[in-house]
Amino acid sequence: MFILITYDIETTSKEGRKRLRDVAKICQNYGQRVQNSVFECKVDEGQFRLIKHELDKVINHEKDNLRFYRLGKNYKSTVEQIGHNIAYNIEDPLIL
């Protein structure tokens, strides 16, 4: 499944800035950053539960916010973009 993860992390404190870095690192393990606080991820149901669990342990539930959007299998018809595209096609092979 294709999901979009967005987050808003409180960064006025040192702890908040650390949480922001930790959230970004976790998201990078599952997908690609497409905007500062937005990641596109192609995951199965088990990976989706795992990423939610990992992120849930990191955030401050009183100060931070995470949003998950399930875009489904036909996401290409639901995603439009205008402007510079720095993202790669998440379904193409990735060669490092």
VMD Tcl script that builds the backbone (N, CA, C; Angstrom):
set m [mol new atoms 288]
animate dup $m
set s [atomselect $m all]
$s set {name element resname resid chain x y z} {
  {N N MET 1 A 0.841 -1.175 0.000}
  {CA C MET 1 A 0.000 0.000 0.000}
  {C C MET 1 A 0.885 1.237 0.000}
  {N N PHE 2 A 0.359 2.297 -0.494}
  {CA C PHE 2 A 1.078 3.562 -0.556}
  {C C PHE 2 A 0.501 4.488 0.504}
  {N N ILE 3 A 1.363 5.012 1.392}
  {CA C ILE 3 A 0.900 5.909 2.447}
  {C C ILE 3 A 1.689 7.206 2.417}
  {N N LEU 4 A 1.069 8.226 2.937}
  {CA C LEU 4 A 1.692 9.526 3.114}
  {C C LEU 4 A 1.737 9.777 4.615}
  {N N ILE 5 A 2.914 10.125 5.127}
  {CA C ILE 5 A 3.069 10.437 6.549}
  {C C ILE 5 A 3.435 11.909 6.657}
  {N N THR 6 A 2.673 12.629 7.455}
  {CA C THR 6 A 2.981 14.041 7.711}
  {C C THR 6 A 3.105 14.216 9.219}
  {N N TYR 7 A 3.930 15.173 9.606}
  {CA C TYR 7 A 4.096 15.386 11.042}
  {C C TYR 7 A 4.366 16.840 11.350}
  {N N ASP 8 A 4.001 17.205 12.569}
  {CA C ASP 8 A 4.259 18.533 13.117}
  {C C ASP 8 A 4.801 18.295 14.519}
  {N N ILE 9 A 6.084 18.534 14.685}
  {CA C ILE 9 A 6.765 18.265 15.951}
  {C C ILE 9 A 7.153 19.593 16.582}
  {N N GLU 10 A 6.870 19.748 17.862}
  {CA C GLU 10 A 7.245 20.956 18.604}
  {C C GLU 10 A 8.761 21.024 18.668}
  {N N THR 11 A 9.342 22.160 18.237}
  {CA C THR 11 A 10.809 22.273 18.171}
  {C C THR 11 A 11.356 23.442 18.980}
  {N N THR 12 A 10.591 23.961 19.916}
  {CA C THR 12 A 11.095 25.082 20.715}
  {C C THR 12 A 12.048 24.619 21.810}
  {N N SER 13 A 12.095 23.320 22.063}
  {CA C SER 13 A 13.002 22.787 23.083}
  {C C SER 13 A 14.025 21.867 22.434}
  {N N LYS 14 A 15.098 21.606 23.164}
  {CA C LYS 14 A 16.131 20.689 22.685}
  {C C LYS 14 A 15.552 19.290 22.482}
  {N N GLU 15 A 14.692 18.870 23.399}
  {CA C GLU 15 A 14.064 17.561 23.293}
  {C C GLU 15 A 13.171 17.474 22.055}
  {N N GLY 16 A 12.467 18.562 21.757}
  {CA C GLY 16 A 11.603 18.598 20.577}
  {C C GLY 16 A 12.407 18.488 19.295}
  {N N ARG 17 A 13.534 19.163 19.227}
  {CA C ARG 17 A 14.379 19.075 18.032}
  {C C ARG 17 A 14.925 17.659 17.855}
  {N N LYS 18 A 15.241 16.991 18.958}
  {CA C LYS 18 A 15.693 15.595 18.883}
  {C C LYS 18 A 14.564 14.702 18.384}
  {N N ARG 19 A 13.343 14.905 18.891}
  {CA C ARG 19 A 12.199 14.117 18.418}
  {C C ARG 19 A 11.986 14.319 16.926}
  {N N LEU 20 A 12.144 15.558 16.460}
  {CA C LEU 20 A 11.988 15.855 15.039}
  {C C LEU 20 A 12.988 15.042 14.210}
  {N N ARG 21 A 14.243 15.022 14.632}
  {CA C ARG 21 A 15.262 14.237 13.914}
  {C C ARG 21 A 14.935 12.743 13.966}
  {N N ASP 22 A 14.496 12.274 15.131}
  {CA C ASP 22 A 14.171 10.851 15.278}
  {C C ASP 22 A 12.992 10.448 14.396}
  {N N VAL 23 A 11.972 11.280 14.347}
  {CA C VAL 23 A 10.811 10.994 13.491}
  {C C VAL 23 A 11.243 10.933 12.030}
  {N N ALA 24 A 12.046 11.881 11.586}
  {CA C ALA 24 A 12.508 11.895 10.195}
  {C C ALA 24 A 13.326 10.645 9.879}
  {N N LYS 25 A 14.200 10.230 10.794}
  {CA C LYS 25 A 15.015 9.030 10.563}
  {C C LYS 25 A 14.152 7.783 10.431}
  {N N ILE 26 A 13.154 7.668 11.274}
  {CA C ILE 26 A 12.257 6.512 11.189}
  {C C ILE 26 A 11.530 6.514 9.850}
  {N N CYS 27 A 11.003 7.660 9.456}
  {CA C CYS 27 A 10.282 7.748 8.177}
  {C C CYS 27 A 11.193 7.439 6.994}
  {N N GLN 28 A 12.447 7.865 7.054}
  {CA C GLN 28 A 13.387 7.596 5.968}
  {C C GLN 28 A 13.658 6.109 5.809}
  {N N ASN 29 A 13.485 5.337 6.870}
  {CA C ASN 29 A 13.681 3.895 6.778}
  {C C ASN 29 A 12.583 3.209 5.969}
  {N N TYR 30 A 11.472 3.890 5.754}
  {CA C TYR 30 A 10.331 3.282 5.077}
  {C C TYR 30 A 9.960 3.954 3.754}
  {N N GLY 31 A 10.500 5.141 3.490}
  {CA C GLY 31 A 10.100 5.832 2.273}
  {C C GLY 31 A 11.006 7.002 1.969}
  {N N GLN 32 A 10.482 7.937 1.221}
  {CA C GLN 32 A 11.262 9.089 0.800}
  {C C GLN 32 A 10.602 10.379 1.236}
  {N N ARG 33 A 11.454 11.341 1.601}
  {CA C ARG 33 A 10.973 12.670 1.970}
  {C C ARG 33 A 10.605 13.401 0.683}
  {N N VAL 34 A 9.401 13.956 0.644}
  {CA C VAL 34 A 8.972 14.728 -0.521}
  {C C VAL 34 A 8.788 16.205 -0.179}
  {N N GLN 35 A 8.645 16.510 1.092}
  {CA C GLN 35 A 8.652 17.878 1.600}
  {C C GLN 35 A 9.226 17.814 3.006}
  {N N ASN 36 A 9.454 18.950 3.636}
  {CA C ASN 36 A 10.137 18.956 4.929}
  {C C ASN 36 A 9.555 17.982 5.939}
  {N N SER 37 A 8.275 17.949 6.096}
  {CA C SER 37 A 7.653 17.061 7.084}
  {C C SER 37 A 6.659 16.112 6.445}
  {N N VAL 38 A 6.980 15.659 5.225}
  {CA C VAL 38 A 6.086 14.773 4.481}
  {C C VAL 38 A 6.909 13.658 3.840}
  {N N PHE 39 A 6.476 12.423 4.063}
  {CA C PHE 39 A 7.136 11.259 3.483}
  {C C PHE 39 A 6.135 10.417 2.721}
  {N N GLU 40 A 6.566 9.904 1.571}
  {CA C GLU 40 A 5.805 8.932 0.809}
  {C C GLU 40 A 6.430 7.571 1.074}
  {N N CYS 41 A 5.604 6.585 1.395}
  {CA C CYS 41 A 6.120 5.260 1.735}
  {C C CYS 41 A 5.279 4.189 1.054}
  {N N LYS 42 A 5.949 3.170 0.524}
  {CA C LYS 42 A 5.258 2.000 0.004}
  {C C LYS 42 A 5.543 0.864 0.973}
  {N N VAL 43 A 4.520 0.431 1.695}
  {CA C VAL 43 A 4.681 -0.551 2.770}
  {C C VAL 43 A 3.561 -1.582 2.710}
  {N N ASP 44 A 3.802 -2.717 3.338}
  {CA C ASP 44 A 2.712 -3.678 3.508}
  {C C ASP 44 A 2.046 -3.405 4.859}
  {N N GLU 45 A 1.002 -4.155 5.170}
  {CA C GLU 45 A 0.241 -3.891 6.392}
  {C C GLU 45 A 1.101 -4.044 7.643}
  {N N GLY 46 A 1.977 -5.040 7.659}
  {CA C GLY 46 A 2.856 -5.240 8.809}
  {C C GLY 46 A 3.825 -4.085 8.999}
  {N N GLN 47 A 4.411 -3.607 7.914}
  {CA C GLN 47 A 5.323 -2.462 7.993}
  {C C GLN 47 A 4.579 -1.212 8.442}
  {N N PHE 48 A 3.339 -1.068 7.997}
  {CA C PHE 48 A 2.542 0.089 8.387}
  {C C PHE 48 A 2.310 0.090 9.899}
  {N N ARG 49 A 1.952 -1.062 10.444}
  {CA C ARG 49 A 1.773 -1.161 11.897}
  {C C ARG 49 A 3.078 -0.891 12.631}
  {N N LEU 50 A 4.185 -1.390 12.085}
  {CA C LEU 50 A 5.488 -1.207 12.722}
  {C C LEU 50 A 5.910 0.260 12.730}
  {N N ILE 51 A 5.760 0.952 11.612}
  {CA C ILE 51 A 6.164 2.362 11.570}
  {C C ILE 51 A 5.302 3.192 12.513}
  {N N LYS 52 A 4.004 2.904 12.580}
  {CA C LYS 52 A 3.147 3.629 13.523}
  {C C LYS 52 A 3.592 3.384 14.958}
  {N N HIS 53 A 3.948 2.155 15.273}
  {CA C HIS 53 A 4.404 1.816 16.615}
  {C C HIS 53 A 5.716 2.540 16.942}
  {N N GLU 54 A 6.674 2.523 16.006}
  {CA C GLU 54 A 7.962 3.183 16.229}
  {C C GLU 54 A 7.777 4.683 16.445}
  {N N LEU 55 A 6.954 5.300 15.618}
  {CA C LEU 55 A 6.727 6.740 15.741}
  {C C LEU 55 A 5.961 7.082 17.013}
  {N N ASP 56 A 5.024 6.223 17.384}
  {CA C ASP 56 A 4.235 6.444 18.589}
  {C C ASP 56 A 5.115 6.500 19.833}
  {N N LYS 57 A 6.189 5.703 19.844}
  {CA C LYS 57 A 7.101 5.681 20.988}
  {C C LYS 57 A 7.962 6.941 21.069}
  {N N VAL 58 A 8.165 7.636 19.950}
  {CA C VAL 58 A 9.088 8.774 19.893}
  {C C VAL 58 A 8.413 10.103 20.215}
  {N N ILE 59 A 7.184 10.286 19.759}
  {CA C ILE 59 A 6.573 11.614 19.852}
  {C C ILE 59 A 6.063 11.927 21.248}
  {N N ASN 60 A 5.871 13.206 21.493}
  {CA C ASN 60 A 5.211 13.689 22.699}
  {C C ASN 60 A 3.739 13.867 22.336}
  {N N HIS 61 A 2.881 13.071 22.914}
  {CA C HIS 61 A 1.470 13.066 22.527}
  {C C HIS 61 A 0.736 14.354 22.884}
  {N N GLU 62 A 1.304 15.156 23.720}
  {CA C GLU 62 A 0.663 16.419 24.095}
  {C C GLU 62 A 1.137 17.589 23.252}
  {N N LYS 63 A 2.257 17.429 22.538}
  {CA C LYS 63 A 2.825 18.548 21.776}
  {C C LYS 63 A 2.973 18.275 20.288}
  {N N ASP 64 A 3.056 17.016 19.888}
  {CA C ASP 64 A 3.351 16.653 18.504}
  {C C ASP 64 A 2.128 16.060 17.820}
  {N N ASN 65 A 2.180 16.001 16.483}
  {CA C ASN 65 A 1.069 15.467 15.706}
  {C C ASN 65 A 1.604 14.673 14.527}
  {N N LEU 66 A 1.071 13.478 14.331}
  {CA C LEU 66 A 1.367 12.644 13.172}
  {C C LEU 66 A 0.076 12.383 12.424}
  {N N ARG 67 A 0.159 12.357 11.081}
  {CA C ARG 67 A -1.008 12.019 10.266}
  {C C ARG 67 A -0.577 10.998 9.235}
  {N N PHE 68 A -1.409 9.984 9.036}
  {CA C PHE 68 A -1.149 8.929 8.064}
  {C C PHE 68 A -2.289 8.924 7.054}
  {N N TYR 69 A -1.949 8.985 5.780}
  {CA C TYR 69 A -2.946 8.952 4.710}
  {C C TYR 69 A -2.707 7.691 3.889}
  {N N ARG 70 A -3.702 6.836 3.819}
  {CA C ARG 70 A -3.617 5.642 2.972}
  {C C ARG 70 A -4.080 6.036 1.573}
  {N N LEU 71 A -3.167 5.976 0.629}
  {CA C LEU 71 A -3.508 6.367 -0.736}
  {C C LEU 71 A -3.868 5.173 -1.605}
  {N N GLY 72 A -3.680 3.973 -1.109}
  {CA C GLY 72 A -4.095 2.780 -1.825}
  {C C GLY 72 A -3.170 2.406 -2.963}
  {N N LYS 73 A -3.617 1.440 -3.749}
  {CA C LYS 73 A -2.801 0.911 -4.841}
  {C C LYS 73 A -2.809 1.818 -6.060}
  {N N ASN 74 A -3.855 2.587 -6.243}
  {CA C ASN 74 A -3.969 3.456 -7.421}
  {C C ASN 74 A -3.560 4.889 -7.092}
  {N N TYR 75 A -2.510 5.034 -6.295}
  {CA C TYR 75 A -2.086 6.355 -5.836}
  {C C TYR 75 A -1.655 7.271 -6.972}
  {N N LYS 76 A -1.156 6.698 -8.081}
  {CA C LYS 76 A -0.665 7.550 -9.173}
  {C C LYS 76 A -1.766 8.451 -9.718}
  {N N SER 77 A -3.007 7.982 -9.659}
  {CA C SER 77 A -4.100 8.805 -10.165}
  {C C SER 77 A -4.591 9.802 -9.123}
  {N N THR 78 A -4.107 9.704 -7.861}
  {CA C THR 78 A -4.563 10.621 -6.821}
  {C C THR 78 A -3.521 11.663 -6.442}
  {N N VAL 79 A -2.292 11.501 -6.935}
  {CA C VAL 79 A -1.214 12.425 -6.578}
  {C C VAL 79 A -0.915 13.333 -7.767}
  {N N GLU 80 A -1.006 14.627 -7.549}
  {CA C GLU 80 A -0.644 15.614 -8.559}
  {C C GLU 80 A 0.453 16.497 -7.997}
  {N N GLN 81 A 1.294 17.006 -8.861}
  {CA C GLN 81 A 2.383 17.847 -8.403}
  {C C GLN 81 A 2.583 19.009 -9.356}
  {N N ILE 82 A 2.947 20.144 -8.787}
  {CA C ILE 82 A 3.308 21.329 -9.559}
  {C C ILE 82 A 4.653 21.800 -9.027}
  {N N GLY 83 A 5.576 22.109 -9.892}
  {CA C GLY 83 A 6.870 22.617 -9.449}
  {C C GLY 83 A 7.958 21.562 -9.492}
  {N N HIS 84 A 9.096 21.914 -8.948}
  {CA C HIS 84 A 10.296 21.086 -8.969}
  {C C HIS 84 A 10.064 19.756 -8.268}
  {N N ASN 85 A 10.431 18.678 -8.926}
  {CA C ASN 85 A 10.242 17.340 -8.366}
  {C C ASN 85 A 11.597 16.762 -7.985}
  {N N ILE 86 A 11.825 16.591 -6.674}
  {CA C ILE 86 A 13.077 15.997 -6.227}
  {C C ILE 86 A 12.891 14.534 -5.847}
  {N N ALA 87 A 11.682 14.035 -5.965}
  {CA C ALA 87 A 11.384 12.664 -5.555}
  {C C ALA 87 A 11.687 11.685 -6.687}
  {N N TYR 88 A 12.004 10.467 -6.301}
  {CA C TYR 88 A 12.159 9.392 -7.269}
  {C C TYR 88 A 10.876 8.573 -7.284}
  {N N ASN 89 A 10.704 7.775 -8.334}
  {CA C ASN 89 A 9.536 6.900 -8.410}
  {C C ASN 89 A 9.741 5.777 -7.404}
  {N N ILE 90 A 8.899 5.708 -6.408}
  {CA C ILE 90 A 9.069 4.760 -5.312}
  {C C ILE 90 A 8.951 3.318 -5.761}
  {N N GLU 91 A 8.391 3.075 -6.937}
  {CA C GLU 91 A 8.246 1.706 -7.440}
  {C C GLU 91 A 9.404 1.287 -8.330}
  {N N ASP 92 A 10.248 2.215 -8.755}
  {CA C ASP 92 A 11.423 1.876 -9.558}
  {C C ASP 92 A 12.490 1.241 -8.679}
  {N N PRO 93 A 13.333 0.390 -9.267}
  {CA C PRO 93 A 14.445 -0.172 -8.489}
  {C C PRO 93 A 15.374 0.948 -8.022}
  {N N LEU 94 A 15.896 0.800 -6.822}
  {CA C LEU 94 A 16.808 1.784 -6.260}
  {C C LEU 94 A 18.210 1.190 -6.259}
  {N N ILE 95 A 19.120 1.804 -6.958}
  {CA C ILE 95 A 20.488 1.331 -7.044}
  {C C ILE 95 A 21.371 2.294 -6.269}
  {N N LEU 96 A 22.078 1.775 -5.285}
  {CA C LEU 96 A 22.953 2.596 -4.454}
  {C C LEU 96 A 24.385 2.438 -4.863}
}
mol reanalyze $m
mol bondsrecalc $m
mol representation Tube
mol addrep $m
